[in-house]
């Protein structure tokens, strides 16, 4: 059986944070390793409605109406967002993304998680690479995490969550793979995916299959 290329098209949400830069680094190293099998990367920024309340809380309602105008949005995108996306493109290319690979840049306005999943579905992305949010578990529970919402809402994509550590080996961003298995079709898809990744990234040194056995399921509840 010929395995399908696991990563065809990457959606990469960015916000200019340090966590976001680590996701850029991971995507750049991974994309450079995949070669011609990767058809494109899209840098995506969502202007969440809370931006104005965080940074311009002193203005009155009439000024808030002005900030929602198309003119204001275009100015904000030109001055703040486009430079952010262009910097992201430079980082990807510096990490080895081929010059002939399509790197698109898109901007949306709305709920970040919903917009990420919407675009991923509408434009048939195979993969979403997103950074871990720097919140404690309690804050993440009450405020809600964009990353958590994306993971639970993305049904058709593989989601990579980039942690806080900086990549040390840029030639192989995924040196080891751990695959929990339980015999279900979903876990076997994970095995198939890992096998396909190993075929694309020859520097993967180890794949571990993990089966966790619940004693109560074997011997019954005490």
N, C-alpha and C positions, 0 to 999 in steps of 0.2 A: 504494500500500500504506500503510495506516495503521499507524504505529509505536506499539507499546505503551509506556505510561508506564514509564520505566526504574526509578524508585524508588517503590515502593508502600508499603513497610513497613520501618522501620529498626530494627535491633538494635544497641544502643550499650553495649558493655561498659565499666564504669568501675571505678577502684580508688582514686581520690582523689589520684593523682600529678599532677604538672605536665603530663606527657605526656597523661594522661587528660583534663585540663581543655582541652587544645588540641583533642582529639577532640570534646569537648562543644561547643566553639566552632564547629568546622567543621560538625558536625551541625546546630547551631542555625541557622547562616547558610544552609546548604543547604536545610534544611527550610522555613525562612521563604521562600526563593526559589521553592520548588516549589509552594506554595499548596495548593489543594484536591486535587491529584493524590496527595498523601501521606496515607495513612490512619491512620498511627500511628507512635510511637516508643516503644521499650521500653528503659529503663535497666536494666542487668543487672550484678550483682556476684556473683563466684564466690569463696566462702571456701575457698581452697586449704589443704590439710592442713599445709603448711609454716609457716603463720602461728604456730602455738603454739611450734614449735621455735625460731623466730626471736625471738619476743618473751617467751617464758616458759620459757627453757631451764633455769632453776634449780629447777623443780618436779620431784618424783619421779613414778614411774609411777602411784602411786595418785591423785595429783592429775591426771595426764593422763587417767585414766579418767573423772574428774569432768568435765573440760573437754569430753568427747565427749557428755555427757548433753544431752537435749533442752532442759532448763532453762537450762543454760549457753549453748547456742546461741541460744535465744530472747532471753536477756539481751544477748548480744553483738550480735545483729541490731538489737535495739531501741536500744541505746546507741551503736553504732558505724556500722552499715550504713545504717539508715534515714535518719539525718541526712545521710549522704553522698549517698543517692539523692534526697532532698528538695532538697539544694543543687543537684544536677544538673538537676532539673526547673526550679528558679528560673533557672538560667543559660540554659536553652533558651528559656524564656518571655521573658527579658530580651533575647534576641537576635532576637525577633520571631516565635516559634512561636505560632500562633493559639490562643486560649483554648479553642476547641472541638475542637482536635486531641487525640486520646487519647494521653496519656503514661503508660505503665504502668511499674511498678517490680517487678523480680523478683530473688530471691536463690537461689543454689544452693550446694551443697557438693560439692567434688570437683576433678578436673583442669580447670583453666580453659579450655584449648583445646577439650577434648572436650565440656564443658558448653555452651560458646558454640555450637559446631556442632550439638550435639543440639537445643538450643532453636531455633536458626535453622531447622532442618529440620522439627521438630515443629509449629512455629507459622507456617510458610510465610513467613518473612521474605525479602524480595527483596534486602536490602542489609545488610551488616555494616560499621560504621564503628569502627575500632580504632586506637589510637595505636601508634606505633613504640616499641619497647622501647629503653631507654637503655643498651644493652650494646655493647661492642666486638664486632667480627666474631668474634674468637677465643672470647670468653666466650659469645657467642650460639651458636657451634658446639657447644661442650661442654655448656652448660647447657640448651640448647634454648630457643627463643623462642615464647611464646604466640602472638604475631602470625604467625610463620612457620608454626606448626602449623595455625593457622586458615586461612591462605591456601592451604595444600596440602590441607586436608581439606574445605573448603567447596566443594561441587560445584554447588549450586543457587543460590548467592548471588553477587552482586557485592561484593567486599571493597574498601573504601577504607582505605588506610593513611595516617594523618595524620603528617606529619613534625615536625621541631623548630621550624619557623618559625611565627610567629604570623600569622594572616590580617591583611592590610592593608586589603583591600577587602571589607568584610562584605556588600556588596550583591551580590557575585558571587564565591562561594568557588571556582568553577572557571572562571577567565577564559580559559584556554588548554588545549587537549587535544592530546596527541601519541598517534597510533595507529600502532604498528608493524603492517605488513600483509605477508602472504606468499602470499595467494591462497587460503588454507585457509578452510573454513567458519567456523572459530573466529575468525579475524581479521576476517572479514566481519561476524560478530556484533558485534565491537568497533566497526566502522564504523556499523552500525545503531544501536548503543547511543549512540554519540556524536551521531549525527544526532538521536536522540530527546531527548538532553540539551539540544542546541542549541535544539530547539523549545520546551523548558520554560524554559530559562534564556537569555533574549534577550541578556543582557549578555556571553555568551561571545564573545570577540573573534576567536578564531583556532582552527581545527582543522587539524592537520598530519598528513598520511599519510606514513609513513616505510617505505621498502622497503630493506632492507640486502641487498646482493648479495655472495655469497661467491664470490670469484674462482675458487677451486678447483672449484666446482660448474660454472662456465662453461667453463673451459679444461682441466679435469682436473688431477690432482695432478702436481707437478713430479717 
